[in-house]
Amino acid sequence: MSRKCSLTGKGQMVGNRVSHANNKKKRVFKVNLRVMRVRLEDGTRCKIRVAASTLRTLRKVK
């Protein structure tokens, strides 16, 4: 299973780790995923992986 948000599709990003001497080395910014249970229309429950930033947006809209 990939490290991706099920709702927004947000995944990992790539950037540079920069030292004091301005040396650049590649690094990865991983997404902050949380497991959330969702009730479907037929009454069953399903677990989805959602980014923490998406949860904040959902709570704000709600």
PDBQT receptor file of N, H, CA, C and O in Angstrom, charges set to zero:
ATOM      1  N   MET A   1       0.839  -1.173   0.000  1.00  0.00    +0.000 N 
ATOM      2  CA  MET A   1       0.000   0.000   0.000  1.00  0.00    +0.000 C 
ATOM      3  C   MET A   1       0.890   1.244   0.000  1.00  0.00    +0.000 C 
ATOM      4  O   MET A   1       1.821   1.357   0.797  1.00  0.00    +0.000 OA
ATOM      5  N   SER A   2       0.590   2.163  -0.895  1.00  0.00    +0.000 N 
ATOM      6  H   SER A   2      -0.166   2.072  -1.543  1.00  0.00    +0.000 HD
ATOM      7  CA  SER A   2       1.427   3.355  -0.997  1.00  0.00    +0.000 C 
ATOM      8  C   SER A   2       1.095   4.346   0.110  1.00  0.00    +0.000 C 
ATOM      9  O   SER A   2      -0.011   4.342   0.651  1.00  0.00    +0.000 OA
ATOM     10  N   ARG A   3       2.054   5.187   0.437  1.00  0.00    +0.000 N 
ATOM     11  H   ARG A   3       2.952   5.190  -0.003  1.00  0.00    +0.000 HD
ATOM     12  CA  ARG A   3       1.841   6.213   1.473  1.00  0.00    +0.000 C 
ATOM     13  C   ARG A   3       1.193   7.422   0.814  1.00  0.00    +0.000 C 
ATOM     14  O   ARG A   3       1.859   8.404   0.485  1.00  0.00    +0.000 OA
ATOM     15  N   LYS A   4      -0.131   7.330   0.627  1.00  0.00    +0.000 N 
ATOM     16  H   LYS A   4      -0.672   6.533   0.894  1.00  0.00    +0.000 HD
ATOM     17  CA  LYS A   4      -0.881   8.374  -0.041  1.00  0.00    +0.000 C 
ATOM     18  C   LYS A   4      -2.200   8.581   0.667  1.00  0.00    +0.000 C 
ATOM     19  O   LYS A   4      -2.779   7.632   1.196  1.00  0.00    +0.000 OA
ATOM     20  N   CYS A   5      -2.678   9.801   0.684  1.00  0.00    +0.000 N 
ATOM     21  H   CYS A   5      -2.208  10.572   0.255  1.00  0.00    +0.000 HD
ATOM     22  CA  CYS A   5      -3.968  10.117   1.278  1.00  0.00    +0.000 C 
ATOM     23  C   CYS A   5      -5.066   9.575   0.367  1.00  0.00    +0.000 C 
ATOM     24  O   CYS A   5      -5.021   9.769  -0.847  1.00  0.00    +0.000 OA
ATOM     25  N   SER A   6      -6.051   8.896   0.951  1.00  0.00    +0.000 N 
ATOM     26  H   SER A   6      -6.087   8.737   1.938  1.00  0.00    +0.000 HD
ATOM     27  CA  SER A   6      -7.119   8.297   0.157  1.00  0.00    +0.000 C 
ATOM     28  C   SER A   6      -8.066   9.345  -0.413  1.00  0.00    +0.000 C 
ATOM     29  O   SER A   6      -8.659   9.120  -1.469  1.00  0.00    +0.000 OA
ATOM     30  N   LEU A   7      -8.221  10.470   0.248  1.00  0.00    +0.000 N 
ATOM     31  H   LEU A   7      -7.739  10.652   1.106  1.00  0.00    +0.000 HD
ATOM     32  CA  LEU A   7      -9.174  11.480  -0.206  1.00  0.00    +0.000 C 
ATOM     33  C   LEU A   7      -8.553  12.491  -1.161  1.00  0.00    +0.000 C 
ATOM     34  O   LEU A   7      -9.131  12.789  -2.206  1.00  0.00    +0.000 OA
ATOM     35  N   THR A   8      -7.390  13.018  -0.817  1.00  0.00    +0.000 N 
ATOM     36  H   THR A   8      -6.920  12.776   0.032  1.00  0.00    +0.000 HD
ATOM     37  CA  THR A   8      -6.794  14.076  -1.634  1.00  0.00    +0.000 C 
ATOM     38  C   THR A   8      -5.709  13.582  -2.581  1.00  0.00    +0.000 C 
ATOM     39  O   THR A   8      -5.372  14.274  -3.542  1.00  0.00    +0.000 OA
ATOM     40  N   GLY A   9      -5.154  12.395  -2.328  1.00  0.00    +0.000 N 
ATOM     41  H   GLY A   9      -5.428  11.833  -1.548  1.00  0.00    +0.000 HD
ATOM     42  CA  GLY A   9      -4.080  11.890  -3.175  1.00  0.00    +0.000 C 
ATOM     43  C   GLY A   9      -2.724  12.490  -2.856  1.00  0.00    +0.000 C 
ATOM     44  O   GLY A   9      -1.770  12.317  -3.614  1.00  0.00    +0.000 OA
ATOM     45  N   LYS A  10      -2.634  13.197  -1.732  1.00  0.00    +0.000 N 
ATOM     46  H   LYS A  10      -3.409  13.338  -1.116  1.00  0.00    +0.000 HD
ATOM     47  CA  LYS A  10      -1.367  13.821  -1.334  1.00  0.00    +0.000 C 
ATOM     48  C   LYS A  10      -0.359  12.736  -0.990  1.00  0.00    +0.000 C 
ATOM     49  O   LYS A  10      -0.665  11.822  -0.224  1.00  0.00    +0.000 OA
ATOM     50  N   GLY A  11       0.844  12.832  -1.551  1.00  0.00    +0.000 N 
ATOM     51  H   GLY A  11       1.092  13.575  -2.173  1.00  0.00    +0.000 HD
ATOM     52  CA  GLY A  11       1.894  11.845  -1.317  1.00  0.00    +0.000 C 
ATOM     53  C   GLY A  11       3.165  12.512  -0.833  1.00  0.00    +0.000 C 
ATOM     54  O   GLY A  11       3.150  13.666  -0.406  1.00  0.00    +0.000 OA
ATOM     55  N   GLN A  12       4.269  11.776  -0.903  1.00  0.00    +0.000 N 
ATOM     56  H   GLN A  12       4.281  10.838  -1.250  1.00  0.00    +0.000 HD
ATOM     57  CA  GLN A  12       5.532  12.311  -0.426  1.00  0.00    +0.000 C 
ATOM     58  C   GLN A  12       6.100  13.325  -1.416  1.00  0.00    +0.000 C 
ATOM     59  O   GLN A  12       5.859  13.253  -2.621  1.00  0.00    +0.000 OA
ATOM     60  N   MET A  13       6.867  14.277  -0.866  1.00  0.00    +0.000 N 
ATOM     61  H   MET A  13       7.064  14.336   0.112  1.00  0.00    +0.000 HD
ATOM     62  CA  MET A  13       7.521  15.298  -1.674  1.00  0.00    +0.000 C 
ATOM     63  C   MET A  13       9.029  15.154  -1.535  1.00  0.00    +0.000 C 
ATOM     64  O   MET A  13       9.516  14.602  -0.548  1.00  0.00    +0.000 OA
ATOM     65  N   VAL A  14       9.770  15.650  -2.525  1.00  0.00    +0.000 N 
ATOM     66  H   VAL A  14       9.375  16.098  -3.327  1.00  0.00    +0.000 HD
ATOM     67  CA  VAL A  14      11.226  15.561  -2.525  1.00  0.00    +0.000 C 
ATOM     68  C   VAL A  14      11.799  16.961  -2.436  1.00  0.00    +0.000 C 
ATOM     69  O   VAL A  14      11.310  17.888  -3.082  1.00  0.00    +0.000 OA
ATOM     70  N   GLY A  15      12.833  17.105  -1.636  1.00  0.00    +0.000 N 
ATOM     71  H   GLY A  15      13.231  16.352  -1.111  1.00  0.00    +0.000 HD
ATOM     72  CA  GLY A  15      13.494  18.397  -1.494  1.00  0.00    +0.000 C 
ATOM     73  C   GLY A  15      14.962  18.205  -1.200  1.00  0.00    +0.000 C 
ATOM     74  O   GLY A  15      15.504  17.114  -1.382  1.00  0.00    +0.000 OA
ATOM     75  N   ASN A  16      15.606  19.263  -0.747  1.00  0.00    +0.000 N 
ATOM     76  H   ASN A  16      15.166  20.149  -0.599  1.00  0.00    +0.000 HD
ATOM     77  CA  ASN A  16      17.034  19.217  -0.441  1.00  0.00    +0.000 C 
ATOM     78  C   ASN A  16      17.269  19.420   1.045  1.00  0.00    +0.000 C 
ATOM     79  O   ASN A  16      16.616  20.243   1.687  1.00  0.00    +0.000 OA
ATOM     80  N   ARG A  17      18.212  18.657   1.581  1.00  0.00    +0.000 N 
ATOM     81  H   ARG A  17      18.742  17.989   1.060  1.00  0.00    +0.000 HD
ATOM     82  CA  ARG A  17      18.731  18.913   2.927  1.00  0.00    +0.000 C 
ATOM     83  C   ARG A  17      19.958  19.790   2.716  1.00  0.00    +0.000 C 
ATOM     84  O   ARG A  17      20.913  19.373   2.060  1.00  0.00    +0.000 OA
ATOM     85  N   VAL A  18      19.941  21.009   3.269  1.00  0.00    +0.000 N 
ATOM     86  H   VAL A  18      19.165  21.348   3.802  1.00  0.00    +0.000 HD
ATOM     87  CA  VAL A  18      21.005  21.979   3.007  1.00  0.00    +0.000 C 
ATOM     88  C   VAL A  18      21.816  22.184   4.282  1.00  0.00    +0.000 C 
ATOM     89  O   VAL A  18      21.264  22.532   5.325  1.00  0.00    +0.000 OA
ATOM     90  N   SER A  19      23.113  21.968   4.195  1.00  0.00    +0.000 N 
ATOM     91  H   SER A  19      23.561  21.685   3.347  1.00  0.00    +0.000 HD
ATOM     92  CA  SER A  19      23.993  22.139   5.353  1.00  0.00    +0.000 C 
ATOM     93  C   SER A  19      24.412  23.603   5.481  1.00  0.00    +0.000 C 
ATOM     94  O   SER A  19      24.082  24.439   4.639  1.00  0.00    +0.000 OA
ATOM     95  N   HIS A  20      25.135  23.883   6.540  1.00  0.00    +0.000 N 
ATOM     96  H   HIS A  20      25.403  23.204   7.223  1.00  0.00    +0.000 HD
ATOM     97  CA  HIS A  20      25.633  25.240   6.779  1.00  0.00    +0.000 C 
ATOM     98  C   HIS A  20      26.599  25.673   5.671  1.00  0.00    +0.000 C 
ATOM     99  O   HIS A  20      26.696  26.857   5.349  1.00  0.00    +0.000 OA
ATOM    100  N   ALA A  21      27.315  24.695   5.088  1.00  0.00    +0.000 N 
ATOM    101  H   ALA A  21      27.236  23.732   5.349  1.00  0.00    +0.000 HD
ATOM    102  CA  ALA A  21      28.256  24.985   4.003  1.00  0.00    +0.000 C 
ATOM    103  C   ALA A  21      27.553  24.990   2.641  1.00  0.00    +0.000 C 
ATOM    104  O   ALA A  21      28.207  25.016   1.599  1.00  0.00    +0.000 OA
ATOM    105  N   ASN A  22      26.215  24.963   2.661  1.00  0.00    +0.000 N 
ATOM    106  H   ASN A  22      25.684  24.942   3.508  1.00  0.00    +0.000 HD
ATOM    107  CA  ASN A  22      25.374  25.002   1.456  1.00  0.00    +0.000 C 
ATOM    108  C   ASN A  22      25.541  23.759   0.578  1.00  0.00    +0.000 C 
ATOM    109  O   ASN A  22      25.331  23.814  -0.634  1.00  0.00    +0.000 OA
ATOM    110  N   ASN A  23      25.920  22.635   1.204  1.00  0.00    +0.000 N 
ATOM    111  H   ASN A  23      26.090  22.591   2.188  1.00  0.00    +0.000 HD
ATOM    112  CA  ASN A  23      25.914  21.362   0.480  1.00  0.00    +0.000 C 
ATOM    113  C   ASN A  23      24.482  20.868   0.418  1.00  0.00    +0.000 C 
ATOM    114  O   ASN A  23      23.753  20.926   1.408  1.00  0.00    +0.000 OA
ATOM    115  N   LYS A  24      24.078  20.377  -0.757  1.00  0.00    +0.000 N 
ATOM    116  H   LYS A  24      24.670  20.329  -1.561  1.00  0.00    +0.000 HD
ATOM    117  CA  LYS A  24      22.702  19.938  -0.935  1.00  0.00    +0.000 C 
ATOM    118  C   LYS A  24      22.648  18.429  -1.123  1.00  0.00    +0.000 C 
ATOM    119  O   LYS A  24      23.413  17.863  -1.904  1.00  0.00    +0.000 OA
ATOM    120  N   LYS A  25      21.745  17.789  -0.404  1.00  0.00    +0.000 N 
ATOM    121  H   LYS A  25      21.124  18.249   0.230  1.00  0.00    +0.000 HD
ATOM    122  CA  LYS A  25      21.568  16.345  -0.474  1.00  0.00    +0.000 C 
ATOM    123  C   LYS A  25      20.069  16.083  -0.516  1.00  0.00    +0.000 C 
ATOM    124  O   LYS A  25      19.312  16.714   0.221  1.00  0.00    +0.000 OA
ATOM    125  N   LYS A  26      19.636  15.166  -1.361  1.00  0.00    +0.000 N 
ATOM    126  H   LYS A  26      20.251  14.653  -1.960  1.00  0.00    +0.000 HD
ATOM    127  CA  LYS A  26      18.208  14.896  -1.526  1.00  0.00    +0.000 C 
ATOM    128  C   LYS A  26      17.613  14.297  -0.258  1.00  0.00    +0.000 C 
ATOM    129  O   LYS A  26      18.256  13.501   0.427  1.00  0.00    +0.000 OA
ATOM    130  N   ARG A  27      16.369  14.690   0.049  1.00  0.00    +0.000 N 
ATOM    131  H   ARG A  27      15.847  15.337  -0.507  1.00  0.00    +0.000 HD
ATOM    132  CA  ARG A  27      15.639  14.124   1.170  1.00  0.00    +0.000 C 
ATOM    133  C   ARG A  27      14.174  13.990   0.791  1.00  0.00    +0.000 C 
ATOM    134  O   ARG A  27      13.728  14.537  -0.218  1.00  0.00    +0.000 OA
ATOM    135  N   VAL A  28      13.430  13.258   1.612  1.00  0.00    +0.000 N 
ATOM    136  H   VAL A  28      13.792  12.814   2.432  1.00  0.00    +0.000 HD
ATOM    137  CA  VAL A  28      12.023  12.997   1.336  1.00  0.00    +0.000 C 
ATOM    138  C   VAL A  28      11.182  13.528   2.484  1.00  0.00    +0.000 C 
ATOM    139  O   VAL A  28      11.484  13.282   3.651  1.00  0.00    +0.000 OA
ATOM    140  N   PHE A  29      10.116  14.265   2.145  1.00  0.00    +0.000 N 
ATOM    141  H   PHE A  29       9.871  14.465   1.196  1.00  0.00    +0.000 HD
ATOM    142  CA  PHE A  29       9.131  14.718   3.114  1.00  0.00    +0.000 C 
ATOM    143  C   PHE A  29       7.951  13.759   3.034  1.00  0.00    +0.000 C 
ATOM    144  O   PHE A  29       7.220  13.752   2.044  1.00  0.00    +0.000 OA
ATOM    145  N   LYS A  30       7.765  12.950   4.076  1.00  0.00    +0.000 N 
ATOM    146  H   LYS A  30       8.359  12.956   4.880  1.00  0.00    +0.000 HD
ATOM    147  CA  LYS A  30       6.665  11.982   4.063  1.00  0.00    +0.000 C 
ATOM    148  C   LYS A  30       5.392  12.621   4.590  1.00  0.00    +0.000 C 
ATOM    149  O   LYS A  30       5.435  13.521   5.429  1.00  0.00    +0.000 OA
ATOM    150  N   VAL A  31       4.269  12.148   4.094  1.00  0.00    +0.000 N 
ATOM    151  H   VAL A  31       4.235  11.416   3.413  1.00  0.00    +0.000 HD
ATOM    152  CA  VAL A  31       2.975  12.683   4.486  1.00  0.00    +0.000 C 
ATOM    153  C   VAL A  31       2.566  12.103   5.844  1.00  0.00    +0.000 C 
ATOM    154  O   VAL A  31       2.876  10.950   6.142  1.00  0.00    +0.000 OA
ATOM    155  N   ASN A  32       1.876  12.893   6.667  1.00  0.00    +0.000 N 
ATOM    156  H   ASN A  32       1.624  13.830   6.425  1.00  0.00    +0.000 HD
ATOM    157  CA  ASN A  32       1.461  12.490   8.003  1.00  0.00    +0.000 C 
ATOM    158  C   ASN A  32       0.101  11.783   7.910  1.00  0.00    +0.000 C 
ATOM    159  O   ASN A  32      -0.944  12.432   7.940  1.00  0.00    +0.000 OA
ATOM    160  N   LEU A  33       0.126  10.456   7.796  1.00  0.00    +0.000 N 
ATOM    161  H   LEU A  33       0.975   9.929   7.772  1.00  0.00    +0.000 HD
ATOM    162  CA  LEU A  33      -1.101   9.689   7.583  1.00  0.00    +0.000 C 
ATOM    163  C   LEU A  33      -1.701   9.207   8.892  1.00  0.00    +0.000 C 
ATOM    164  O   LEU A  33      -0.982   8.843   9.823  1.00  0.00    +0.000 OA
ATOM    165  N   ARG A  34      -3.017   9.209   8.952  1.00  0.00    +0.000 N 
ATOM    166  H   ARG A  34      -3.601   9.505   8.196  1.00  0.00    +0.000 HD
ATOM    167  CA  ARG A  34      -3.790   8.679  10.063  1.00  0.00    +0.000 C 
ATOM    168  C   ARG A  34      -4.795   7.683   9.515  1.00  0.00    +0.000 C 
ATOM    169  O   ARG A  34      -5.323   7.860   8.418  1.00  0.00    +0.000 OA
ATOM    170  N   VAL A  35      -5.056   6.634  10.285  1.00  0.00    +0.000 N 
ATOM    171  H   VAL A  35      -4.626   6.490  11.176  1.00  0.00    +0.000 HD
ATOM    172  CA  VAL A  35      -6.056   5.651   9.879  1.00  0.00    +0.000 C 
ATOM    173  C   VAL A  35      -7.397   6.079  10.466  1.00  0.00    +0.000 C 
ATOM    174  O   VAL A  35      -7.501   6.389  11.653  1.00  0.00    +0.000 OA
ATOM    175  N   MET A  36      -8.414   6.091   9.618  1.00  0.00    +0.000 N 
ATOM    176  H   MET A  36      -8.329   5.839   8.654  1.00  0.00    +0.000 HD
ATOM    177  CA  MET A  36      -9.724   6.576  10.015  1.00  0.00    +0.000 C 
ATOM    178  C   MET A  36     -10.777   5.568   9.583  1.00  0.00    +0.000 C 
ATOM    179  O   MET A  36     -10.713   5.039   8.474  1.00  0.00    +0.000 OA
ATOM    180  N   ARG A  37     -11.744   5.297  10.453  1.00  0.00    +0.000 N 
ATOM    181  H   ARG A  37     -11.796   5.727  11.354  1.00  0.00    +0.000 HD
ATOM    182  CA  ARG A  37     -12.831   4.395  10.089  1.00  0.00    +0.000 C 
ATOM    183  C   ARG A  37     -13.984   5.211   9.516  1.00  0.00    +0.000 C 
ATOM    184  O   ARG A  37     -14.386   6.229  10.080  1.00  0.00    +0.000 OA
ATOM    185  N   VAL A  38     -14.506   4.745   8.385  1.00  0.00    +0.000 N 
ATOM    186  H   VAL A  38     -14.179   3.919   7.927  1.00  0.00    +0.000 HD
ATOM    187  CA  VAL A  38     -15.596   5.446   7.713  1.00  0.00    +0.000 C 
ATOM    188  C   VAL A  38     -16.761   4.474   7.554  1.00  0.00    +0.000 C 
ATOM    189  O   VAL A  38     -16.574   3.321   7.163  1.00  0.00    +0.000 OA
ATOM    190  N   ARG A  39     -17.949   4.946   7.856  1.00  0.00    +0.000 N 
ATOM    191  H   ARG A  39     -18.101   5.882   8.174  1.00  0.00    +0.000 HD
ATOM    192  CA  ARG A  39     -19.142   4.123   7.650  1.00  0.00    +0.000 C 
ATOM    193  C   ARG A  39     -19.648   4.354   6.238  1.00  0.00    +0.000 C 
ATOM    194  O   ARG A  39     -19.873   5.494   5.833  1.00  0.00    +0.000 OA
ATOM    195  N   LEU A  40     -19.824   3.281   5.492  1.00  0.00    +0.000 N 
ATOM    196  H   LEU A  40     -19.641   2.354   5.821  1.00  0.00    +0.000 HD
ATOM    197  CA  LEU A  40     -20.288   3.362   4.114  1.00  0.00    +0.000 C 
ATOM    198  C   LEU A  40     -21.812   3.400   4.074  1.00  0.00    +0.000 C 
ATOM    199  O   LEU A  40     -22.474   3.245   5.100  1.00  0.00    +0.000 OA
ATOM    200  N   GLU A  41     -22.360   3.609   2.875  1.00  0.00    +0.000 N 
ATOM    201  H   GLU A  41     -21.821   3.735   2.041  1.00  0.00    +0.000 HD
ATOM    202  CA  GLU A  41     -23.803   3.733   2.715  1.00  0.00    +0.000 C 
ATOM    203  C   GLU A  41     -24.545   2.450   3.060  1.00  0.00    +0.000 C 
ATOM    204  O   GLU A  41     -25.687   2.500   3.518  1.00  0.00    +0.000 OA
ATOM    205  N   ASP A  42     -23.910   1.303   2.847  1.00  0.00    +0.000 N 
ATOM    206  H   ASP A  42     -22.983   1.263   2.475  1.00  0.00    +0.000 HD
ATOM    207  CA  ASP A  42     -24.574   0.028   3.132  1.00  0.00    +0.000 C 
ATOM    208  C   ASP A  42     -24.450  -0.375   4.607  1.00  0.00    +0.000 C 
ATOM    209  O   ASP A  42     -24.892  -1.459   4.988  1.00  0.00    +0.000 OA
ATOM    210  N   GLY A  43     -23.860   0.481   5.432  1.00  0.00    +0.000 N 
ATOM    211  H   GLY A  43     -23.501   1.361   5.123  1.00  0.00    +0.000 HD
ATOM    212  CA  GLY A  43     -23.776   0.223   6.864  1.00  0.00    +0.000 C 
ATOM    213  C   GLY A  43     -22.480  -0.414   7.330  1.00  0.00    +0.000 C 
ATOM    214  O   GLY A  43     -22.248  -0.507   8.536  1.00  0.00    +0.000 OA
ATOM    215  N   THR A  44     -21.638  -0.853   6.422  1.00  0.00    +0.000 N 
ATOM    216  H   THR A  44     -21.827  -0.778   5.443  1.00  0.00    +0.000 HD
ATOM    217  CA  THR A  44     -20.373  -1.464   6.803  1.00  0.00    +0.000 C 
ATOM    218  C   THR A  44     -19.334  -0.383   7.072  1.00  0.00    +0.000 C 
ATOM    219  O   THR A  44     -19.494   0.764   6.654  1.00  0.00    +0.000 OA
ATOM    220  N   ARG A  45     -18.266  -0.761   7.776  1.00  0.00    +0.000 N 
ATOM    221  H   ARG A  45     -18.136  -1.693   8.115  1.00  0.00    +0.000 HD
ATOM    222  CA  ARG A  45     -17.186   0.170   8.069  1.00  0.00    +0.000 C 
ATOM    223  C   ARG A  45     -15.952  -0.204   7.270  1.00  0.00    +0.000 C 
ATOM    224  O   ARG A  45     -15.704  -1.377   6.990  1.00  0.00    +0.000 OA
ATOM    225  N   CYS A  46     -15.189   0.807   6.911  1.00  0.00    +0.000 N 
ATOM    226  H   CYS A  46     -15.390   1.760   7.139  1.00  0.00    +0.000 HD
ATOM    227  CA  CYS A  46     -13.980   0.615   6.116  1.00  0.00    +0.000 C 
ATOM    228  C   CYS A  46     -12.901   1.523   6.687  1.00  0.00    +0.000 C 
ATOM    229  O   CYS A  46     -13.199   2.639   7.114  1.00  0.00    +0.000 OA
ATOM    230  N   LYS A  47     -11.650   1.064   6.701  1.00  0.00    +0.000 N 
ATOM    231  H   LYS A  47     -11.408   0.158   6.354  1.00  0.00    +0.000 HD
ATOM    232  CA  LYS A  47     -10.534   1.880   7.168  1.00  0.00    +0.000 C 
ATOM    233  C   LYS A  47      -9.871   2.543   5.962  1.00  0.00    +0.000 C 
ATOM    234  O   LYS A  47      -9.572   1.889   4.963  1.00  0.00    +0.000 OA
ATOM    235  N   ILE A  48      -9.650   3.840   6.072  1.00  0.00    +0.000 N 
ATOM    236  H   ILE A  48      -9.894   4.372   6.883  1.00  0.00    +0.000 HD
ATOM    237  CA  ILE A  48      -8.935   4.574   5.031  1.00  0.00    +0.000 C 
ATOM    238  C   ILE A  48      -7.786   5.340   5.673  1.00  0.00    +0.000 C 
ATOM    239  O   ILE A  48      -7.812   5.651   6.864  1.00  0.00    +0.000 OA
ATOM    240  N   ARG A  49      -6.775   5.637   4.857  1.00  0.00    +0.000 N 
ATOM    241  H   ARG A  49      -6.754   5.384   3.889  1.00  0.00    +0.000 HD
ATOM    242  CA  ARG A  49      -5.628   6.401   5.330  1.00  0.00    +0.000 C 
ATOM    243  C   ARG A  49      -5.776   7.833   4.839  1.00  0.00    +0.000 C 
ATOM    244  O   ARG A  49      -5.844   8.089   3.637  1.00  0.00    +0.000 OA
ATOM    245  N   VAL A  50      -5.826   8.771   5.798  1.00  0.00    +0.000 N 
ATOM    246  H   VAL A  50      -5.770   8.563   6.775  1.00  0.00    +0.000 HD
ATOM    247  CA  VAL A  50      -6.080  10.172   5.483  1.00  0.00    +0.000 C 
ATOM    248  C   VAL A  50      -4.954  11.020   6.073  1.00  0.00    +0.000 C 
ATOM    249  O   VAL A  50      -4.483  10.755   7.180  1.00  0.00    +0.000 OA
ATOM    250  N   ALA A  51      -4.532  12.028   5.338  1.00  0.00    +0.000 N 
ATOM    251  H   ALA A  51      -4.915  12.244   4.439  1.00  0.00    +0.000 HD
ATOM    252  CA  ALA A  51      -3.496  12.940   5.831  1.00  0.00    +0.000 C 
ATOM    253  C   ALA A  51      -4.061  13.797   6.956  1.00  0.00    +0.000 C 
ATOM    254  O   ALA A  51      -5.248  14.124   6.954  1.00  0.00    +0.000 OA
ATOM    255  N   ALA A  52      -3.219  14.159   7.911  1.00  0.00    +0.000 N 
ATOM    256  H   ALA A  52      -2.255  13.894   7.913  1.00  0.00    +0.000 HD
ATOM    257  CA  ALA A  52      -3.640  14.975   9.049  1.00  0.00    +0.000 C 
ATOM    258  C   ALA A  52      -4.133  16.345   8.583  1.00  0.00    +0.000 C 
ATOM    259  O   ALA A  52      -5.070  16.892   9.165  1.00  0.00    +0.000 OA
ATOM    260  N   SER A  53      -3.529  16.893   7.561  1.00  0.00    +0.000 N 
ATOM    261  H   SER A  53      -2.768  16.449   7.088  1.00  0.00    +0.000 HD
ATOM    262  CA  SER A  53      -3.974  18.186   7.035  1.00  0.00    +0.000 C 
ATOM    263  C   SER A  53      -5.371  18.084   6.427  1.00  0.00    +0.000 C 
ATOM    264  O   SER A  53      -6.149  19.035   6.501  1.00  0.00    +0.000 OA
ATOM    265  N   THR A  54      -5.691  16.947   5.832  1.00  0.00    +0.000 N 
ATOM    266  H   THR A  54      -5.059  16.174   5.773  1.00  0.00    +0.000 HD
ATOM    267  CA  THR A  54      -7.033  16.736   5.275  1.00  0.00    +0.000 C 
ATOM    268  C   THR A  54      -8.054  16.628   6.403  1.00  0.00    +0.000 C 
ATOM    269  O   THR A  54      -9.167  17.139   6.278  1.00  0.00    +0.000 OA
ATOM    270  N   LEU A  55      -7.688  15.969   7.505  1.00  0.00    +0.000 N 
ATOM    271  H   LEU A  55      -6.784  15.554   7.607  1.00  0.00    +0.000 HD
ATOM    272  CA  LEU A  55      -8.598  15.883   8.649  1.00  0.00    +0.000 C 
ATOM    273  C   LEU A  55      -8.895  17.261   9.213  1.00  0.00    +0.000 C 
ATOM    274  O   LEU A  55     -10.038  17.547   9.570  1.00  0.00    +0.000 OA
ATOM    275  N   ARG A  56      -7.887  18.121   9.301  1.00  0.00    +0.000 N 
ATOM    276  H   ARG A  56      -6.958  17.888   9.011  1.00  0.00    +0.000 HD
ATOM    277  CA  ARG A  56      -8.099  19.485   9.786  1.00  0.00    +0.000 C 
ATOM    278  C   ARG A  56      -9.065  20.239   8.875  1.00  0.00    +0.000 C 
ATOM    279  O   ARG A  56      -9.929  20.971   9.357  1.00  0.00    +0.000 OA
ATOM    280  N   THR A  57      -8.920  20.062   7.561  1.00  0.00    +0.000 N 
ATOM    281  H   THR A  57      -8.218  19.468   7.170  1.00  0.00    +0.000 HD
ATOM    282  CA  THR A  57      -9.799  20.723   6.619  1.00  0.00    +0.000 C 
ATOM    283  C   THR A  57     -11.230  20.193   6.759  1.00  0.00    +0.000 C 
ATOM    284  O   THR A  57     -12.181  20.974   6.720  1.00  0.00    +0.000 OA
ATOM    285  N   LEU A  58     -11.390  18.884   6.919  1.00  0.00    +0.000 N 
ATOM    286  H   LEU A  58     -10.617  18.250   6.950  1.00  0.00    +0.000 HD
ATOM    287  CA  LEU A  58     -12.714  18.297   7.079  1.00  0.00    +0.000 C 
ATOM    288  C   LEU A  58     -13.392  18.809   8.339  1.00  0.00    +0.000 C 
ATOM    289  O   LEU A  58     -14.587  19.105   8.321  1.00  0.00    +0.000 OA
ATOM    290  N   ARG A  59     -12.653  18.916   9.425  1.00  0.00    +0.000 N 
ATOM    291  H   ARG A  59     -11.682  18.676   9.440  1.00  0.00    +0.000 HD
ATOM    292  CA  ARG A  59     -13.233  19.410  10.680  1.00  0.00    +0.000 C 
ATOM    293  C   ARG A  59     -13.606  20.896  10.564  1.00  0.00    +0.000 C 
ATOM    294  O   ARG A  59     -14.578  21.339  11.175  1.00  0.00    +0.000 OA
ATOM    295  N   LYS A  60     -12.846  21.653   9.791  1.00  0.00    +0.000 N 
ATOM    296  H   LYS A  60     -12.056  21.293   9.295  1.00  0.00    +0.000 HD
ATOM    297  CA  LYS A  60     -13.142  23.074   9.607  1.00  0.00    +0.000 C 
ATOM    298  C   LYS A  60     -14.426  23.260   8.786  1.00  0.00    +0.000 C 
ATOM    299  O   LYS A  60     -15.241  24.132   9.087  1.00  0.00    +0.000 OA
ATOM    300  N   VAL A  61     -14.591  22.439   7.759  1.00  0.00    +0.000 N 
ATOM    301  H   VAL A  61     -13.929  21.731   7.515  1.00  0.00    +0.000 HD
ATOM    302  CA  VAL A  61     -15.762  22.544   6.876  1.00  0.00    +0.000 C 
ATOM    303  C   VAL A  61     -17.011  22.046   7.589  1.00  0.00    +0.000 C 
ATOM    304  O   VAL A  61     -18.107  22.559   7.362  1.00  0.00    +0.000 OA
ATOM    305  N   LYS A  62     -16.847  21.052   8.446  1.00  0.00    +0.000 N 
ATOM    306  H   LYS A  62     -15.957  20.635   8.629  1.00  0.00    +0.000 HD
ATOM    307  CA  LYS A  62     -17.968  20.420   9.136  1.00  0.00    +0.000 C 
ATOM    308  C   LYS A  62     -18.699  21.314  10.026  1.00  0.00    +0.000 C 
ATOM    309  O   LYS A  62     -19.665  20.895  10.663  1.00  0.00    +0.000 OA
TER     310      LYS A  62
